Amino acid sequence: MSNKERYRQLCEQAGARIPVFQQHWWMEVVCHGKQWDVLLAERNGKIIGALPYLIGKRFGLRYVLQPELTQFSGPWLDESLNPEERLRTIDQLAGQIDDMGLAIYVQCFSPDIETWLPFYWRGYSQTTRYTYRFDPLLPVEQLMADAQPERRKRLELLRSQCEIDRHVPPDEFSVFHNNYYTNRDGYNMVPQRLVEQVCTTSLDRGQGLIYGLRNHNGQLLVADFVVYDSHCAHSLLSGMSGGAPRNANSLLFWTIIGDLYGRTEVFDFEGSMDKGIGHFFRTFGATAVPLMRVWHSRIPFATKFLHLR
């Protein structure tokens, strides 16, 4: 049985708490048409660690990069492991990565992974990045308790002027998302077909939602796609029309956060290193959470090309 098949079975087991971005089904969707695999660490025949990865080859050189739309990948560790066992398991997985002889390796680790020491021992580098989270996810009334009265009033006024659509179709959202980035930047880095497929698969599994705000003519003003599991929800993709009113994003976020309470434990805004975006997320009261970006390159120019530092 291949590692991927064994990993699929692990992901399907009740109680196997593997984050959505590291799930077998997620890797199948975001790596469609590409090649991915998984490394396994075992103890007494039981899988205690795994590292799914997207692998490519160009000019005879093999590389591992972060899949599109995937906040983190890297090591997953069984929750039963103590700190020393966790370190040894990461060391085992890092050794397997090293044995692959890659020209380039780049992965962002889950916030649950607290050390990258075994990679450091092997000459890898690390850059800290940040996301923003509500952890734990509380009822929206509690999360909004410190919001200024004027802000609450503006949101309530906007709510009366717009209609909340909790069932935006994936095909409509993918077009809306593509138009938003194309009009703003002149291009969209994420293929429209991939956006639609990820949204459709997540909704079919009961692990996604697409919310939008519409004006009274039914025009979509702002929309957001969230993928989630029982532990964490991730605000993954969004779009906005040129006619969207002020605070439309805020109203949509608060609506989504309120509806997700009870379905999951954490809400992740999918943070950014951009100063303005980070400030926007902090206005909700979200906390900055570090993620480790671990990388190694045997090609001198790759460091600059991939913006690794």
C-alpha positions in Angstrom: 0.0 0.0 0.0 1.4 3.4 -1.0 2.1 6.2 1.5 -0.7 8.2 -0.1 -3.2 5.4 0.4 -2.2 4.9 4.0 -2.4 8.6 4.5 -5.9 8.7 3.0 -7.0 6.1 5.5 -5.5 8.0 8.3 -7.3 11.2 7.3 -10.6 9.3 7.2 -10.2 7.8 10.6 -12.5 9.2 13.3 -10.4 11.3 15.7 -7.5 11.8 13.3 -7.2 15.6 13.9 -5.4 16.6 10.8 -5.8 20.3 9.7 -7.8 20.8 6.5 -4.8 22.1 4.5 -3.0 18.8 5.2 -5.9 16.5 4.5 -5.6 14.0 1.6 -8.7 15.4 -0.1 -7.4 19.0 0.0 -4.1 18.0 -1.5 -5.9 16.1 -4.3 -7.8 19.3 -5.2 -5.1 21.9 -5.0 -2.5 19.7 -6.6 -4.8 18.5 -9.4 -2.8 18.0 -12.6 0.4 18.1 -10.5 2.3 15.5 -8.4 2.0 15.3 -4.6 3.1 12.7 -2.1 3.5 12.3 1.7 6.3 11.2 4.0 5.3 9.1 7.1 6.9 8.6 10.5 5.8 5.5 12.4 6.1 3.9 15.8 5.1 0.2 16.3 3.2 0.2 13.0 1.2 3.4 13.9 1.6 6.6 11.9 2.6 9.3 14.4 3.8 11.9 11.9 3.3 12.9 8.3 4.5 15.5 5.8 2.4 16.0 2.6 4.1 17.9 -0.1 3.8 19.1 -3.7 6.7 18.1 -5.8 7.8 19.3 -9.2 10.7 19.0 -11.6 12.2 21.5 -14.0 15.4 21.5 -15.9 16.2 18.2 -14.2 15.9 19.8 -10.7 13.3 18.6 -8.2 11.6 21.0 -5.9 9.0 21.1 -3.1 6.8 24.3 -3.0 3.7 25.4 -1.1 0.5 24.4 -3.0 -1.8 27.2 -4.1 -4.5 28.3 -1.7 -2.7 26.4 1.1 -1.8 28.5 4.1 0.5 25.8 5.6 1.6 22.2 5.0 4.8 20.8 6.5 4.8 18.3 9.4 1.7 16.9 11.1 2.2 15.2 14.5 0.0 12.9 16.5 -1.5 14.7 19.5 -0.4 12.0 21.9 3.3 12.7 21.4 5.2 14.4 24.3 7.6 17.2 23.5 10.7 15.0 23.1 8.7 12.6 20.8 7.5 15.5 18.7 11.1 16.7 18.2 12.2 13.2 17.2 9.3 12.8 14.8 10.1 16.1 13.1 13.7 15.0 12.9 12.7 11.8 11.2 10.5 13.7 8.7 13.3 16.3 8.1 15.7 13.5 7.4 13.4 12.0 4.8 13.1 15.4 3.1 16.9 15.8 3.2 17.3 12.4 1.6 15.3 13.5 -1.4 18.1 15.7 -2.6 15.9 18.6 -3.5 17.1 21.7 -5.3 14.5 23.9 -3.5 12.4 23.2 -0.5 9.8 25.7 0.8 6.9 25.0 3.2 5.0 27.0 5.7 4.4 25.0 8.9 1.1 24.9 10.9 1.0 27.2 13.9 0.7 24.0 15.9 4.4 23.1 15.0 6.5 24.9 17.6 10.0 24.0 16.5 12.0 23.7 13.3 15.2 22.7 15.0 15.7 19.4 13.1 15.6 21.4 9.8 18.1 24.0 11.3 20.5 21.2 12.1 20.5 20.3 8.5 21.2 23.8 7.2 17.7 25.0 6.4 16.5 28.6 7.0 13.4 30.0 8.6 11.3 33.1 8.2 8.5 34.0 10.6 5.2 35.1 9.0 1.9 36.0 10.7 -1.8 35.3 10.5 -4.6 36.6 12.6 -6.9 34.5 14.7 -9.8 34.4 17.1 -8.6 31.6 19.4 -10.9 30.5 20.9 -13.8 31.4 18.7 -16.4 32.9 21.1 -20.0 34.0 20.4 -20.0 37.1 18.1 -21.6 39.2 20.8 -18.6 38.7 23.1 -16.1 39.3 20.3 -17.8 42.6 19.4 -18.2 43.7 23.0 -15.4 46.3 22.7 -16.6 47.6 19.3 -17.3 51.3 19.4 -21.1 52.2 19.4 -20.6 54.2 16.2 -19.2 51.2 14.5 -22.0 49.0 15.6 -24.5 51.6 14.3 -22.8 51.8 10.9 -22.9 48.0 10.6 -26.6 47.9 11.5 -27.4 50.6 9.0 -25.5 48.7 6.3 -27.3 45.5 7.2 -30.6 47.3 6.4 -29.3 48.4 3.0 -28.0 45.0 1.9 -29.1 41.4 1.7 -26.9 38.7 3.1 -26.6 35.7 0.8 -25.4 32.6 2.6 -25.5 30.4 -0.5 -23.4 32.1 -3.2 -22.8 29.5 -6.0 -19.2 28.5 -6.5 -19.3 29.4 -10.2 -20.6 32.9 -9.5 -18.0 33.4 -6.8 -15.1 32.2 -8.9 -16.0 34.7 -11.7 -16.5 37.5 -9.1 -13.2 36.7 -7.4 -11.4 36.6 -10.8 -12.9 39.9 -11.9 -11.9 41.6 -8.6 -8.2 40.8 -8.9 -8.1 41.3 -12.7 -9.6 44.7 -12.4 -7.4 45.6 -9.4 -4.0 44.2 -10.4 -4.5 43.4 -14.1 -4.2 39.7 -13.5 -5.2 37.0 -11.1 -2.5 34.7 -9.7 -5.1 32.0 -8.8 -6.7 30.2 -11.7 -10.5 30.7 -11.8 -11.0 27.0 -12.5 -9.1 26.1 -9.3 -11.1 28.5 -7.2 -14.4 27.0 -8.4 -13.1 23.4 -7.8 -11.9 24.1 -4.3 -15.1 25.9 -3.4 -17.3 23.1 -4.9 -15.4 20.3 -3.2 -15.4 22.1 0.2 -19.1 22.8 0.0 -19.9 19.2 -1.1 -18.0 17.9 1.9 -19.8 20.2 4.3 -16.5 22.0 5.0 -17.0 25.3 3.2 -19.2 28.3 2.9 -19.5 31.2 0.5 -21.3 34.3 1.9 -22.0 37.5 0.1 -23.6 40.9 0.4 -26.0 41.9 -2.4 -27.7 45.2 -3.1 -31.5 45.2 -3.5 -31.0 44.5 -7.2 -29.3 41.3 -6.4 -25.8 42.5 -7.5 -23.0 40.9 -5.5 -21.0 43.6 -3.6 -18.6 41.6 -1.6 -18.1 37.8 -1.1 -15.9 35.5 1.0 -15.1 31.8 0.8 -14.3 30.0 4.1 -13.0 26.4 4.4 -13.1 24.8 7.8 -12.8 21.6 9.9 -13.8 20.9 13.5 -10.8 22.8 14.8 -10.3 25.9 12.6 -12.0 28.0 9.9 -9.9 29.8 7.3 -11.2 32.9 5.4 -9.4 31.8 2.2 -10.7 33.9 -0.7 -12.6 37.1 -1.1 -13.7 39.7 -3.7 -15.3 43.1 -3.8 -17.1 45.1 -6.5 -16.3 48.7 -7.2 -19.6 49.8 -5.9 -19.3 48.1 -2.5 -20.1 50.4 0.4 -17.8 51.2 3.3 -17.7 48.5 6.0 -19.2 45.9 3.7 -16.2 43.6 4.4 -16.6 44.1 8.1 -20.3 43.2 8.1 -19.7 40.1 6.0 -16.9 38.9 8.4 -19.0 39.4 11.5 -21.8 37.5 9.9 -19.6 34.6 9.0 -17.9 34.5 12.4 -21.3 34.5 14.1 -22.5 31.6 12.0 -19.4 29.5 12.5 -19.6 29.6 16.3 -20.3 26.0 17.4 -19.0 24.5 14.2 -15.3 25.1 14.9 -13.0 26.3 17.6 -10.8 28.9 15.9 -11.3 31.5 13.2 -8.3 32.4 11.0 -8.5 35.6 8.9 -5.6 34.2 6.7 -3.4 37.1 7.7 -0.9 39.0 5.6 2.5 40.6 6.1 1.0 43.7 4.5 0.7 46.5 7.1 -2.7 47.7 6.0 -4.3 44.3 5.8 -2.8 43.4 9.2 -4.3 46.6 10.7 -7.7 45.7 9.3 -7.7 42.3 10.9 -6.5 43.7 14.2 -9.5 46.1 14.3 -11.7 43.0 14.8 -9.7 42.2 17.9 -7.9 39.2 16.3 -4.5 38.1 17.6 -1.4 37.8 15.5 -0.2 34.2 15.4 3.3 33.3 14.0 3.8 30.6 11.3 7.3 29.3 10.4 8.3 29.4 6.7 11.1 26.8 6.4 13.2 26.7 3.3 16.4 25.5 1.7 17.9 26.1 -1.7 20.9 24.6 -3.6 20.4 27.2 -6.3 21.9 30.6 -5.4 19.5 32.8 -7.4 16.4 31.0 -6.0 16.5 32.9 -2.7 15.7 36.2 -4.4 13.4 34.7 -7.1 11.1 33.0 -4.5 11.3 36.0 -2.0 12.3 33.5 0.7 13.8 36.1 3.1 
